[in-house]
Amino acid sequence: MSSTDPTPGSLARRLGTGDAVVVGLGAMIGAGVFAALAPAAAAAGGWLLAALGVAAVVAYCNAMSSARLAARYPESGGTYVYGRQRLGDLWGHLAGWGFVVGKTASCAAMALTVGSYLAPAYARPVAVAAVVALTALNLFGVHRSALATRIIVGVVLVVLAAVVVAGLLGGTGPVVGAAGGGPVDGWSVLQGAGLLFFAFAGYARIATLGEEVRDPQRTIPRAIPIALGLTLAVYALVAVAALRALGPAGLADTPAPLAAAVSQAGAGWLTPVVRIGAATAALGALLALILGVSRTVFAMSRGRHLPAGLDAVHPRRQVPHRAEIAVGVAVVALVCVADLREAIGFSSFGVLIYYAVANAAALTLRRDEGALPKAVPVVGIAGCLLLAATLPGTAVLTGLAVVAVGVVVWWAGRGVRARR
């Protein structure tokens, strides 16, 4: 039996370093670069690049903690697994719970983004079709999903390169300055960082695929920092180009910042290309999100923190088909009935709590287990909690309510797990 052949009940290890990096890039770049800059600029003003730097520091700490833990525990589930192993059953459950609920909302938001860019008058039907199509693609196997993500990332990067060139060459606006809403203080910069952090969260998808990566002890710690570094470089270039084309105030005032940037820079012919690129990016994010959420559902079902039966593995394709279908159905339901314009804040809260648990778990690693310098997980915990506190009040209150429901679900399932 080869190293990629699965044992009964496990997932096939088919992803190499390049595939894992592309999955992370598809999630991070597709999740926020076309939309997150405007609300972040409204909060941080001319300090947008500083906010980007703060978000990147917190994301780096989270990435390094996640990488060390994923190498130690190369299983599907990410921080759900790490929290249980290092901190106790409740903390792992809460991490997985926050990830599944928050990222299911993110899936719906990305699907609606696809619909709003491609056919605004039919946004919901198009969003439903996108969810159904990508769920079906995932059912055919993670290797095909990684290949599709590679194509999507390539298209998006070409579009972003065109935006950067147009903005840098045609723009004349200031890169620093007030956003038009008065002075910017440290709290505003942190709020901008919290909004931008949503766009960095995709490296979790690499960790949640730990059971499907070849040589995970080497591949995951290499893939996560590479994906994060490439994403930061892309975001910084795009932010500078958008600021040069529009200025902080202009960037803050537009719902489609990159389309506005190329138009203002005198390259209006690029606007339709940017809109298609935005829809493609959202598709890439949706593909990676469905992939990651379904693997966490699979792991939580296997641990009996979610209903039994969702941990089934397809006998031929070696994918968690029931978990993938369940996630797809939940996302379609949200797309059909929910107004998800505030879902980004709620999702960010769940993701930040998820990574706070990851950093806490990394803090317990010993030197012989690949422990990081203590400052890395400590800064990660503090950064996650601080950025979570800066989010809109409704997102914080809703997030805390969801955490409380998660505690109730964990408590109610104790008897089932004890009988195993």
Contacts in CASP RR format, 6 or more apart in sequence:
PFRMAT RR
TARGET T0000
AUTHOR 0000-0000-0000
METHOD contacts of the structure
MODEL  1
MSSTDPTPGSLARRLGTGDAVVVGLGAMIGAGVFAALAPAAAAAGGWLLA
ALGVAAVVAYCNAMSSARLAARYPESGGTYVYGRQRLGDLWGHLAGWGFV
VGKTASCAAMALTVGSYLAPAYARPVAVAAVVALTALNLFGVHRSALATR
IIVGVVLVVLAAVVVAGLLGGTGPVVGAAGGGPVDGWSVLQGAGLLFFAF
AGYARIATLGEEVRDPQRTIPRAIPIALGLTLAVYALVAVAALRALGPAG
LADTPAPLAAAVSQAGAGWLTPVVRIGAATAALGALLALILGVSRTVFAM
SRGRHLPAGLDAVHPRRQVPHRAEIAVGVAVVALVCVADLREAIGFSSFG
VLIYYAVANAAALTLRRDEGALPKAVPVVGIAGCLLLAATLPGTAVLTGL
AVVAVGVVVWWAGRGVRARR
3 13 0 8 1.000
3 214 0 8 1.000
3 215 0 8 1.000
4 12 0 8 1.000
4 13 0 8 1.000
4 14 0 8 1.000
4 214 0 8 1.000
5 12 0 8 1.000
6 12 0 8 1.000
6 13 0 8 1.000
6 313 0 8 1.000
6 318 0 8 1.000
9 313 0 8 1.000
10 211 0 8 1.000
10 313 0 8 1.000
11 76 0 8 1.000
11 142 0 8 1.000
11 211 0 8 1.000
11 212 0 8 1.000
11 313 0 8 1.000
11 318 0 8 1.000
11 319 0 8 1.000
11 320 0 8 1.000
12 142 0 8 1.000
12 212 0 8 1.000
12 318 0 8 1.000
13 211 0 8 1.000
13 212 0 8 1.000
13 213 0 8 1.000
13 214 0 8 1.000
13 216 0 8 1.000
14 142 0 8 1.000
14 143 0 8 1.000
14 212 0 8 1.000
14 214 0 8 1.000
15 23 0 8 1.000
15 142 0 8 1.000
15 143 0 8 1.000
15 146 0 8 1.000
15 209 0 8 1.000
15 212 0 8 1.000
15 213 0 8 1.000
15 214 0 8 1.000
15 219 0 8 1.000
16 213 0 8 1.000
16 214 0 8 1.000
16 215 0 8 1.000
16 219 0 8 1.000
16 223 0 8 1.000
17 219 0 8 1.000
17 222 0 8 1.000
17 223 0 8 1.000
17 226 0 8 1.000
18 223 0 8 1.000
19 143 0 8 1.000
19 146 0 8 1.000
19 150 0 8 1.000
20 206 0 8 1.000
20 209 0 8 1.000
20 213 0 8 1.000
20 219 0 8 1.000
20 220 0 8 1.000
20 223 0 8 1.000
20 227 0 8 1.000
21 206 0 8 1.000
21 223 0 8 1.000
21 226 0 8 1.000
21 227 0 8 1.000
21 230 0 8 1.000
22 146 0 8 1.000
22 149 0 8 1.000
22 150 0 8 1.000
22 153 0 8 1.000
23 146 0 8 1.000
23 149 0 8 1.000
23 205 0 8 1.000
23 206 0 8 1.000
23 209 0 8 1.000
23 288 0 8 1.000
23 291 0 8 1.000
24 202 0 8 1.000
24 203 0 8 1.000
24 205 0 8 1.000
24 206 0 8 1.000
24 223 0 8 1.000
24 227 0 8 1.000
24 231 0 8 1.000
24 288 0 8 1.000
25 149 0 8 1.000
25 153 0 8 1.000
25 227 0 8 1.000
25 230 0 8 1.000
25 231 0 8 1.000
26 149 0 8 1.000
26 152 0 8 1.000
26 153 0 8 1.000
26 156 0 8 1.000
26 202 0 8 1.000
26 281 0 8 1.000
26 284 0 8 1.000
26 285 0 8 1.000
26 287 0 8 1.000
26 288 0 8 1.000
27 201 0 8 1.000
27 202 0 8 1.000
27 203 0 8 1.000
27 204 0 8 1.000
27 205 0 8 1.000
27 284 0 8 1.000
27 285 0 8 1.000
27 288 0 8 1.000
27 289 0 8 1.000
28 199 0 8 1.000
28 200 0 8 1.000
28 201 0 8 1.000
28 202 0 8 1.000
28 203 0 8 1.000
28 227 0 8 1.000
28 228 0 8 1.000
28 231 0 8 1.000
29 153 0 8 1.000
29 156 0 8 1.000
29 157 0 8 1.000
29 160 0 8 1.000
29 199 0 8 1.000
29 231 0 8 1.000
29 234 0 8 1.000
29 281 0 8 1.000
30 110 0 8 1.000
30 156 0 8 1.000
30 199 0 8 1.000
30 281 0 8 1.000
30 282 0 8 1.000
30 284 0 8 1.000
30 285 0 8 1.000
31 106 0 8 1.000
31 110 0 8 1.000
31 198 0 8 1.000
31 199 0 8 1.000
31 201 0 8 1.000
31 202 0 8 1.000
31 285 0 8 1.000
32 198 0 8 1.000
32 199 0 8 1.000
32 281 0 8 1.000
32 285 0 8 1.000
33 160 0 8 1.000
33 199 0 8 1.000
33 234 0 8 1.000
33 235 0 8 1.000
33 238 0 8 1.000
33 258 0 8 1.000
33 281 0 8 1.000
34 256 0 8 1.000
34 257 0 8 1.000
34 258 0 8 1.000
34 274 0 8 1.000
34 277 0 8 1.000
34 278 0 8 1.000
34 281 0 8 1.000
34 282 0 8 1.000
35 113 0 8 1.000
35 257 0 8 1.000
35 278 0 8 1.000
36 195 0 8 1.000
36 196 0 8 1.000
36 198 0 8 1.000
36 199 0 8 1.000
37 48 0 8 1.000
37 196 0 8 1.000
37 238 0 8 1.000
37 239 0 8 1.000
37 242 0 8 1.000
37 251 0 8 1.000
37 257 0 8 1.000
37 258 0 8 1.000
38 251 0 8 1.000
38 252 0 8 1.000
38 253 0 8 1.000
38 254 0 8 1.000
38 255 0 8 1.000
38 257 0 8 1.000
39 192 0 8 1.000
39 195 0 8 1.000
39 252 0 8 1.000
40 48 0 8 1.000
40 51 0 8 1.000
40 52 0 8 1.000
40 192 0 8 1.000
40 193 0 8 1.000
40 194 0 8 1.000
40 195 0 8 1.000
40 196 0 8 1.000
41 48 0 8 1.000
41 179 0 8 1.000
41 243 0 8 1.000
41 248 0 8 1.000
41 250 0 8 1.000
41 251 0 8 1.000
41 252 0 8 1.000
41 257 0 8 1.000
42 179 0 8 1.000
42 252 0 8 1.000
42 253 0 8 1.000
43 51 0 8 1.000
43 179 0 8 1.000
43 184 0 8 1.000
43 188 0 8 1.000
43 189 0 8 1.000
43 191 0 8 1.000
43 192 0 8 1.000
43 195 0 8 1.000
44 50 0 8 1.000
44 51 0 8 1.000
44 179 0 8 1.000
44 184 0 8 1.000
44 188 0 8 1.000
44 189 0 8 1.000
44 191 0 8 1.000
44 192 0 8 1.000
44 193 0 8 1.000
45 177 0 8 1.000
45 178 0 8 1.000
45 179 0 8 1.000
45 180 0 8 1.000
45 184 0 8 1.000
45 188 0 8 1.000
45 248 0 8 1.000
45 249 0 8 1.000
45 252 0 8 1.000
46 175 0 8 1.000
46 176 0 8 1.000
46 177 0 8 1.000
46 178 0 8 1.000
46 179 0 8 1.000
46 184 0 8 1.000
46 243 0 8 1.000
46 248 0 8 1.000
47 176 0 8 1.000
47 184 0 8 1.000
47 188 0 8 1.000
47 189 0 8 1.000
48 192 0 8 1.000
48 239 0 8 1.000
48 243 0 8 1.000
48 248 0 8 1.000
48 251 0 8 1.000
49 175 0 8 1.000
49 236 0 8 1.000
49 239 0 8 1.000
49 240 0 8 1.000
49 243 0 8 1.000
50 189 0 8 1.000
51 189 0 8 1.000
51 190 0 8 1.000
51 192 0 8 1.000
51 193 0 8 1.000
51 194 0 8 1.000
51 196 0 8 1.000
52 193 0 8 1.000
52 196 0 8 1.000
52 232 0 8 1.000
52 235 0 8 1.000
52 236 0 8 1.000
52 239 0 8 1.000
53 193 0 8 1.000
53 232 0 8 1.000
54 189 0 8 1.000
54 190 0 8 1.000
54 193 0 8 1.000
55 192 0 8 1.000
55 193 0 8 1.000
55 194 0 8 1.000
55 196 0 8 1.000
55 197 0 8 1.000
55 199 0 8 1.000
55 200 0 8 1.000
55 387 0 8 1.000
56 200 0 8 1.000
56 228 0 8 1.000
56 232 0 8 1.000
57 379 0 8 1.000
58 193 0 8 1.000
58 197 0 8 1.000
58 379 0 8 1.000
58 380 0 8 1.000
58 383 0 8 1.000
58 384 0 8 1.000
58 387 0 8 1.000
59 197 0 8 1.000
59 200 0 8 1.000
59 201 0 8 1.000
59 203 0 8 1.000
59 228 0 8 1.000
59 232 0 8 1.000
60 225 0 8 1.000
60 228 0 8 1.000
61 359 0 8 1.000
61 376 0 8 1.000
61 377 0 8 1.000
61 379 0 8 1.000
61 380 0 8 1.000
61 383 0 8 1.000
62 203 0 8 1.000
62 355 0 8 1.000
62 358 0 8 1.000
62 359 0 8 1.000
62 380 0 8 1.000
62 384 0 8 1.000
63 203 0 8 1.000
63 224 0 8 1.000
63 225 0 8 1.000
63 228 0 8 1.000
64 224 0 8 1.000
64 225 0 8 1.000
64 362 0 8 1.000
64 372 0 8 1.000
64 376 0 8 1.000
65 355 0 8 1.000
65 358 0 8 1.000
65 359 0 8 1.000
65 361 0 8 1.000
65 362 0 8 1.000
65 372 0 8 1.000
65 376 0 8 1.000
65 377 0 8 1.000
65 380 0 8 1.000
66 78 0 8 1.000
66 79 0 8 1.000
66 203 0 8 1.000
66 204 0 8 1.000
66 206 0 8 1.000
66 207 0 8 1.000
66 224 0 8 1.000
66 355 0 8 1.000
66 358 0 8 1.000
66 362 0 8 1.000
67 207 0 8 1.000
67 220 0 8 1.000
67 221 0 8 1.000
67 224 0 8 1.000
67 225 0 8 1.000
68 221 0 8 1.000
68 362 0 8 1.000
68 365 0 8 1.000
68 370 0 8 1.000
68 371 0 8 1.000
68 372 0 8 1.000
69 78 0 8 1.000
69 79 0 8 1.000
69 82 0 8 1.000
69 86 0 8 1.000
69 207 0 8 1.000
69 358 0 8 1.000
69 361 0 8 1.000
69 362 0 8 1.000
69 365 0 8 1.000
70 78 0 8 1.000
70 82 0 8 1.000
70 206 0 8 1.000
70 207 0 8 1.000
70 210 0 8 1.000
70 216 0 8 1.000
70 220 0 8 1.000
70 221 0 8 1.000
70 224 0 8 1.000
71 216 0 8 1.000
71 217 0 8 1.000
71 218 0 8 1.000
71 220 0 8 1.000
71 221 0 8 1.000
71 370 0 8 1.000
72 82 0 8 1.000
72 365 0 8 1.000
72 369 0 8 1.000
72 370 0 8 1.000
73 81 0 8 1.000
73 82 0 8 1.000
73 85 0 8 1.000
74 210 0 8 1.000
74 211 0 8 1.000
74 213 0 8 1.000
74 216 0 8 1.000
74 217 0 8 1.000
74 220 0 8 1.000
75 81 0 8 1.000
75 210 0 8 1.000
75 211 0 8 1.000
75 299 0 8 1.000
76 208 0 8 1.000
76 209 0 8 1.000
76 210 0 8 1.000
76 211 0 8 1.000
76 212 0 8 1.000
76 295 0 8 1.000
76 296 0 8 1.000
76 298 0 8 1.000
76 299 0 8 1.000
76 320 0 8 1.000
77 96 0 8 1.000
77 207 0 8 1.000
77 208 0 8 1.000
77 210 0 8 1.000
77 295 0 8 1.000
77 296 0 8 1.000
77 298 0 8 1.000
77 299 0 8 1.000
77 300 0 8 1.000
78 95 0 8 1.000
78 204 0 8 1.000
78 207 0 8 1.000
78 208 0 8 1.000
78 210 0 8 1.000
78 296 0 8 1.000
78 299 0 8 1.000
78 358 0 8 1.000
79 92 0 8 1.000
79 95 0 8 1.000
79 96 0 8 1.000
79 99 0 8 1.000
79 204 0 8 1.000
79 207 0 8 1.000
79 354 0 8 1.000
79 355 0 8 1.000
79 357 0 8 1.000
79 358 0 8 1.000
79 361 0 8 1.000
80 92 0 8 1.000
80 93 0 8 1.000
80 95 0 8 1.000
80 96 0 8 1.000
80 99 0 8 1.000
80 296 0 8 1.000
80 299 0 8 1.000
80 300 0 8 1.000
80 305 0 8 1.000
81 92 0 8 1.000
81 299 0 8 1.000
82 92 0 8 1.000
82 95 0 8 1.000
82 357 0 8 1.000
82 358 0 8 1.000
82 361 0 8 1.000
82 362 0 8 1.000
83 91 0 8 1.000
83 92 0 8 1.000
83 95 0 8 1.000
83 357 0 8 1.000
83 358 0 8 1.000
83 360 0 8 1.000
83 361 0 8 1.000
84 91 0 8 1.000
84 92 0 8 1.000
84 93 0 8 1.000
85 361 0 8 1.000
86 360 0 8 1.000
86 361 0 8 1.000
86 362 0 8 1.000
86 364 0 8 1.000
86 365 0 8 1.000
87 357 0 8 1.000
87 360 0 8 1.000
87 361 0 8 1.000
87 364 0 8 1.000
89 410 0 8 1.000
89 417 0 8 1.000
90 407 0 8 1.000
90 410 0 8 1.000
91 357 0 8 1.000
91 360 0 8 1.000
91 361 0 8 1.000
92 357 0 8 1.000
93 300 0 8 1.000
93 305 0 8 1.000
93 406 0 8 1.000
93 409 0 8 1.000
93 410 0 8 1.000
94 353 0 8 1.000
94 357 0 8 1.000
94 403 0 8 1.000
94 406 0 8 1.000
94 407 0 8 1.000
94 410 0 8 1.000
95 353 0 8 1.000
95 354 0 8 1.000
95 357 0 8 1.000
95 358 0 8 1.000
96 296 0 8 1.000
96 300 0 8 1.000
96 305 0 8 1.000
96 354 0 8 1.000
97 300 0 8 1.000
97 305 0 8 1.000
97 402 0 8 1.000
97 403 0 8 1.000
97 406 0 8 1.000
97 409 0 8 1.000
97 410 0 8 1.000
98 350 0 8 1.000
98 353 0 8 1.000
98 354 0 8 1.000
98 402 0 8 1.000
98 403 0 8 1.000
98 406 0 8 1.000
99 204 0 8 1.000
99 293 0 8 1.000
99 296 0 8 1.000
99 350 0 8 1.000
99 351 0 8 1.000
99 354 0 8 1.000
100 293 0 8 1.000
100 296 0 8 1.000
100 297 0 8 1.000
100 300 0 8 1.000
100 306 0 8 1.000
101 350 0 8 1.000
101 402 0 8 1.000
102 346 0 8 1.000
102 347 0 8 1.000
102 350 0 8 1.000
102 351 0 8 1.000
102 402 0 8 1.000
103 289 0 8 1.000
103 292 0 8 1.000
103 293 0 8 1.000
103 296 0 8 1.000
103 347 0 8 1.000
103 351 0 8 1.000
104 293 0 8 1.000
104 327 0 8 1.000
104 330 0 8 1.000
104 331 0 8 1.000
104 334 0 8 1.000
105 334 0 8 1.000
105 340 0 8 1.000
105 343 0 8 1.000
105 346 0 8 1.000
105 347 0 8 1.000
106 285 0 8 1.000
106 289 0 8 1.000
106 343 0 8 1.000
106 344 0 8 1.000
106 347 0 8 1.000
107 131 0 8 1.000
107 286 0 8 1.000
107 289 0 8 1.000
107 290 0 8 1.000
107 293 0 8 1.000
107 327 0 8 1.000
107 328 0 8 1.000
107 331 0 8 1.000
107 334 0 8 1.000
108 127 0 8 1.000
108 331 0 8 1.000
108 334 0 8 1.000
108 335 0 8 1.000
108 338 0 8 1.000
108 340 0 8 1.000
108 343 0 8 1.000
109 340 0 8 1.000
109 343 0 8 1.000
109 344 0 8 1.000
109 347 0 8 1.000
110 282 0 8 1.000
110 283 0 8 1.000
110 284 0 8 1.000
110 285 0 8 1.000
110 286 0 8 1.000
110 289 0 8 1.000
111 127 0 8 1.000
111 128 0 8 1.000
111 130 0 8 1.000
111 131 0 8 1.000
111 282 0 8 1.000
111 286 0 8 1.000
111 331 0 8 1.000
111 335 0 8 1.000
112 123 0 8 1.000
112 124 0 8 1.000
112 127 0 8 1.000
112 335 0 8 1.000
112 340 0 8 1.000
113 278 0 8 1.000
113 279 0 8 1.000
113 282 0 8 1.000
114 126 0 8 1.000
114 127 0 8 1.000
114 130 0 8 1.000
114 279 0 8 1.000
114 282 0 8 1.000
114 283 0 8 1.000
114 286 0 8 1.000
115 122 0 8 1.000
115 123 0 8 1.000
115 124 0 8 1.000
115 126 0 8 1.000
115 127 0 8 1.000
115 130 0 8 1.000
115 279 0 8 1.000
116 123 0 8 1.000
117 275 0 8 1.000
117 276 0 8 1.000
117 278 0 8 1.000
117 279 0 8 1.000
117 282 0 8 1.000
118 126 0 8 1.000
118 279 0 8 1.000
119 126 0 8 1.000
124 335 0 8 1.000
124 336 0 8 1.000
127 335 0 8 1.000
128 332 0 8 1.000
128 335 0 8 1.000
128 336 0 8 1.000
130 283 0 8 1.000
130 286 0 8 1.000
131 286 0 8 1.000
131 290 0 8 1.000
131 328 0 8 1.000
131 331 0 8 1.000
131 332 0 8 1.000
131 335 0 8 1.000
132 328 0 8 1.000
132 332 0 8 1.000
134 283 0 8 1.000
134 286 0 8 1.000
134 287 0 8 1.000
134 290 0 8 1.000
135 290 0 8 1.000
135 324 0 8 1.000
135 325 0 8 1.000
135 327 0 8 1.000
135 328 0 8 1.000
137 144 0 8 1.000
137 145 0 8 1.000
137 148 0 8 1.000
137 287 0 8 1.000
138 145 0 8 1.000
138 287 0 8 1.000
138 290 0 8 1.000
138 291 0 8 1.000
138 294 0 8 1.000
138 319 0 8 1.000
138 324 0 8 1.000
139 314 0 8 1.000
139 317 0 8 1.000
139 319 0 8 1.000
139 321 0 8 1.000
139 324 0 8 1.000
139 325 0 8 1.000
140 317 0 8 1.000
140 319 0 8 1.000
141 317 0 8 1.000
141 318 0 8 1.000
141 319 0 8 1.000
142 209 0 8 1.000
142 212 0 8 1.000
142 291 0 8 1.000
142 319 0 8 1.000
145 287 0 8 1.000
145 291 0 8 1.000
148 284 0 8 1.000
148 287 0 8 1.000
149 284 0 8 1.000
149 287 0 8 1.000
149 288 0 8 1.000
152 280 0 8 1.000
152 281 0 8 1.000
152 283 0 8 1.000
152 284 0 8 1.000
152 287 0 8 1.000
153 284 0 8 1.000
155 277 0 8 1.000
155 280 0 8 1.000
156 277 0 8 1.000
156 280 0 8 1.000
156 281 0 8 1.000
156 284 0 8 1.000
157 234 0 8 1.000
159 273 0 8 1.000
159 274 0 8 1.000
159 276 0 8 1.000
159 277 0 8 1.000
159 280 0 8 1.000
159 281 0 8 1.000
160 234 0 8 1.000
160 237 0 8 1.000
160 238 0 8 1.000
160 258 0 8 1.000
162 262 0 8 1.000
162 267 0 8 1.000
162 270 0 8 1.000
162 273 0 8 1.000
162 274 0 8 1.000
163 238 0 8 1.000
163 241 0 8 1.000
163 242 0 8 1.000
163 258 0 8 1.000
163 261 0 8 1.000
163 262 0 8 1.000
163 270 0 8 1.000
163 274 0 8 1.000
164 237 0 8 1.000
164 238 0 8 1.000
164 240 0 8 1.000
164 241 0 8 1.000
165 241 0 8 1.000
166 241 0 8 1.000
166 245 0 8 1.000
166 261 0 8 1.000
166 262 0 8 1.000
166 265 0 8 1.000
166 266 0 8 1.000
166 267 0 8 1.000
166 270 0 8 1.000
167 241 0 8 1.000
167 242 0 8 1.000
167 244 0 8 1.000
167 245 0 8 1.000
167 261 0 8 1.000
167 262 0 8 1.000
167 265 0 8 1.000
167 267 0 8 1.000
168 240 0 8 1.000
168 241 0 8 1.000
168 244 0 8 1.000
169 265 0 8 1.000
170 244 0 8 1.000
170 245 0 8 1.000
170 265 0 8 1.000
170 266 0 8 1.000
170 267 0 8 1.000
171 244 0 8 1.000
171 245 0 8 1.000
171 264 0 8 1.000
171 265 0 8 1.000
172 244 0 8 1.000
173 243 0 8 1.000
173 244 0 8 1.000
173 245 0 8 1.000
173 246 0 8 1.000
173 247 0 8 1.000
174 243 0 8 1.000
174 247 0 8 1.000
174 248 0 8 1.000
175 240 0 8 1.000
175 243 0 8 1.000
175 244 0 8 1.000
175 247 0 8 1.000
176 243 0 8 1.000
176 248 0 8 1.000
177 247 0 8 1.000
177 248 0 8 1.000
177 249 0 8 1.000
178 184 0 8 1.000
178 248 0 8 1.000
178 249 0 8 1.000
179 248 0 8 1.000
179 249 0 8 1.000
179 252 0 8 1.000
180 248 0 8 1.000
180 249 0 8 1.000
180 252 0 8 1.000
187 390 0 8 1.000
190 386 0 8 1.000
190 387 0 8 1.000
190 390 0 8 1.000
191 390 0 8 1.000
191 391 0 8 1.000
192 390 0 8 1.000
193 387 0 8 1.000
193 390 0 8 1.000
194 348 0 8 1.000
194 352 0 8 1.000
194 387 0 8 1.000
194 390 0 8 1.000
194 391 0 8 1.000
195 344 0 8 1.000
195 345 0 8 1.000
195 348 0 8 1.000
196 235 0 8 1.000
197 348 0 8 1.000
197 351 0 8 1.000
197 352 0 8 1.000
197 387 0 8 1.000
198 344 0 8 1.000
198 345 0 8 1.000
198 347 0 8 1.000
198 348 0 8 1.000
198 351 0 8 1.000
199 231 0 8 1.000
199 235 0 8 1.000
200 228 0 8 1.000
200 231 0 8 1.000
200 232 0 8 1.000
201 348 0 8 1.000
201 351 0 8 1.000
201 355 0 8 1.000
202 227 0 8 1.000
202 288 0 8 1.000
203 224 0 8 1.000
203 227 0 8 1.000
203 228 0 8 1.000
204 292 0 8 1.000
204 351 0 8 1.000
204 354 0 8 1.000
204 355 0 8 1.000
205 288 0 8 1.000
205 289 0 8 1.000
205 291 0 8 1.000
205 292 0 8 1.000
206 213 0 8 1.000
206 220 0 8 1.000
206 223 0 8 1.000
206 224 0 8 1.000
206 227 0 8 1.000
207 220 0 8 1.000
207 224 0 8 1.000
208 292 0 8 1.000
208 295 0 8 1.000
208 296 0 8 1.000
208 299 0 8 1.000
209 291 0 8 1.000
209 292 0 8 1.000
209 295 0 8 1.000
210 216 0 8 1.000
210 220 0 8 1.000
211 295 0 8 1.000
212 295 0 8 1.000
213 219 0 8 1.000
213 220 0 8 1.000
213 223 0 8 1.000
238 258 0 8 1.000
241 261 0 8 1.000
242 251 0 8 1.000
242 257 0 8 1.000
242 258 0 8 1.000
242 261 0 8 1.000
243 251 0 8 1.000
245 260 0 8 1.000
245 261 0 8 1.000
245 262 0 8 1.000
245 264 0 8 1.000
245 265 0 8 1.000
246 254 0 8 1.000
246 257 0 8 1.000
246 260 0 8 1.000
246 261 0 8 1.000
246 264 0 8 1.000
250 260 0 8 1.000
251 257 0 8 1.000
251 260 0 8 1.000
251 261 0 8 1.000
254 260 0 8 1.000
256 275 0 8 1.000
256 278 0 8 1.000
258 274 0 8 1.000
258 278 0 8 1.000
259 271 0 8 1.000
259 274 0 8 1.000
259 275 0 8 1.000
259 278 0 8 1.000
262 268 0 8 1.000
262 270 0 8 1.000
262 271 0 8 1.000
262 274 0 8 1.000
263 271 0 8 1.000
290 324 0 8 1.000
290 327 0 8 1.000
290 328 0 8 1.000
290 331 0 8 1.000
293 327 0 8 1.000
294 320 0 8 1.000
294 323 0 8 1.000
294 324 0 8 1.000
294 326 0 8 1.000
294 327 0 8 1.000
295 320 0 8 1.000
295 323 0 8 1.000
297 306 0 8 1.000
297 310 0 8 1.000
297 320 0 8 1.000
297 323 0 8 1.000
297 326 0 8 1.000
297 327 0 8 1.000
298 310 0 8 1.000
298 311 0 8 1.000
298 320 0 8 1.000
298 323 0 8 1.000
299 311 0 8 1.000
300 306 0 8 1.000
300 310 0 8 1.000
301 307 0 8 1.000
301 308 0 8 1.000
301 309 0 8 1.000
301 310 0 8 1.000
301 311 0 8 1.000
301 323 0 8 1.000
302 311 0 8 1.000
303 311 0 8 1.000
303 417 0 8 1.000
304 413 0 8 1.000
304 416 0 8 1.000
304 417 0 8 1.000
304 420 0 8 1.000
305 409 0 8 1.000
305 410 0 8 1.000
305 413 0 8 1.000
305 417 0 8 1.000
309 322 0 8 1.000
310 320 0 8 1.000
310 322 0 8 1.000
310 323 0 8 1.000
310 326 0 8 1.000
311 320 0 8 1.000
311 322 0 8 1.000
311 323 0 8 1.000
312 320 0 8 1.000
312 321 0 8 1.000
312 322 0 8 1.000
312 323 0 8 1.000
313 319 0 8 1.000
313 320 0 8 1.000
313 321 0 8 1.000
314 320 0 8 1.000
314 321 0 8 1.000
334 340 0 8 1.000
342 392 0 8 1.000
342 394 0 8 1.000
342 395 0 8 1.000
345 391 0 8 1.000
345 392 0 8 1.000
345 395 0 8 1.000
346 395 0 8 1.000
346 398 0 8 1.000
346 399 0 8 1.000
346 402 0 8 1.000
348 387 0 8 1.000
348 388 0 8 1.000
348 391 0 8 1.000
348 395 0 8 1.000
349 388 0 8 1.000
349 391 0 8 1.000
349 395 0 8 1.000
349 396 0 8 1.000
349 398 0 8 1.000
349 399 0 8 1.000
350 388 0 8 1.000
350 399 0 8 1.000
350 402 0 8 1.000
352 384 0 8 1.000
352 385 0 8 1.000
352 387 0 8 1.000
352 388 0 8 1.000
353 384 0 8 1.000
353 388 0 8 1.000
353 399 0 8 1.000
353 403 0 8 1.000
355 380 0 8 1.000
355 384 0 8 1.000
356 380 0 8 1.000
356 381 0 8 1.000
356 384 0 8 1.000
356 385 0 8 1.000
356 388 0 8 1.000
359 376 0 8 1.000
359 377 0 8 1.000
359 378 0 8 1.000
359 380 0 8 1.000
359 381 0 8 1.000
359 384 0 8 1.000
360 377 0 8 1.000
360 381 0 8 1.000
362 371 0 8 1.000
362 372 0 8 1.000
362 376 0 8 1.000
362 377 0 8 1.000
363 374 0 8 1.000
363 377 0 8 1.000
363 378 0 8 1.000
363 381 0 8 1.000
365 371 0 8 1.000
365 372 0 8 1.000
388 396 0 8 1.000
389 396 0 8 1.000
END
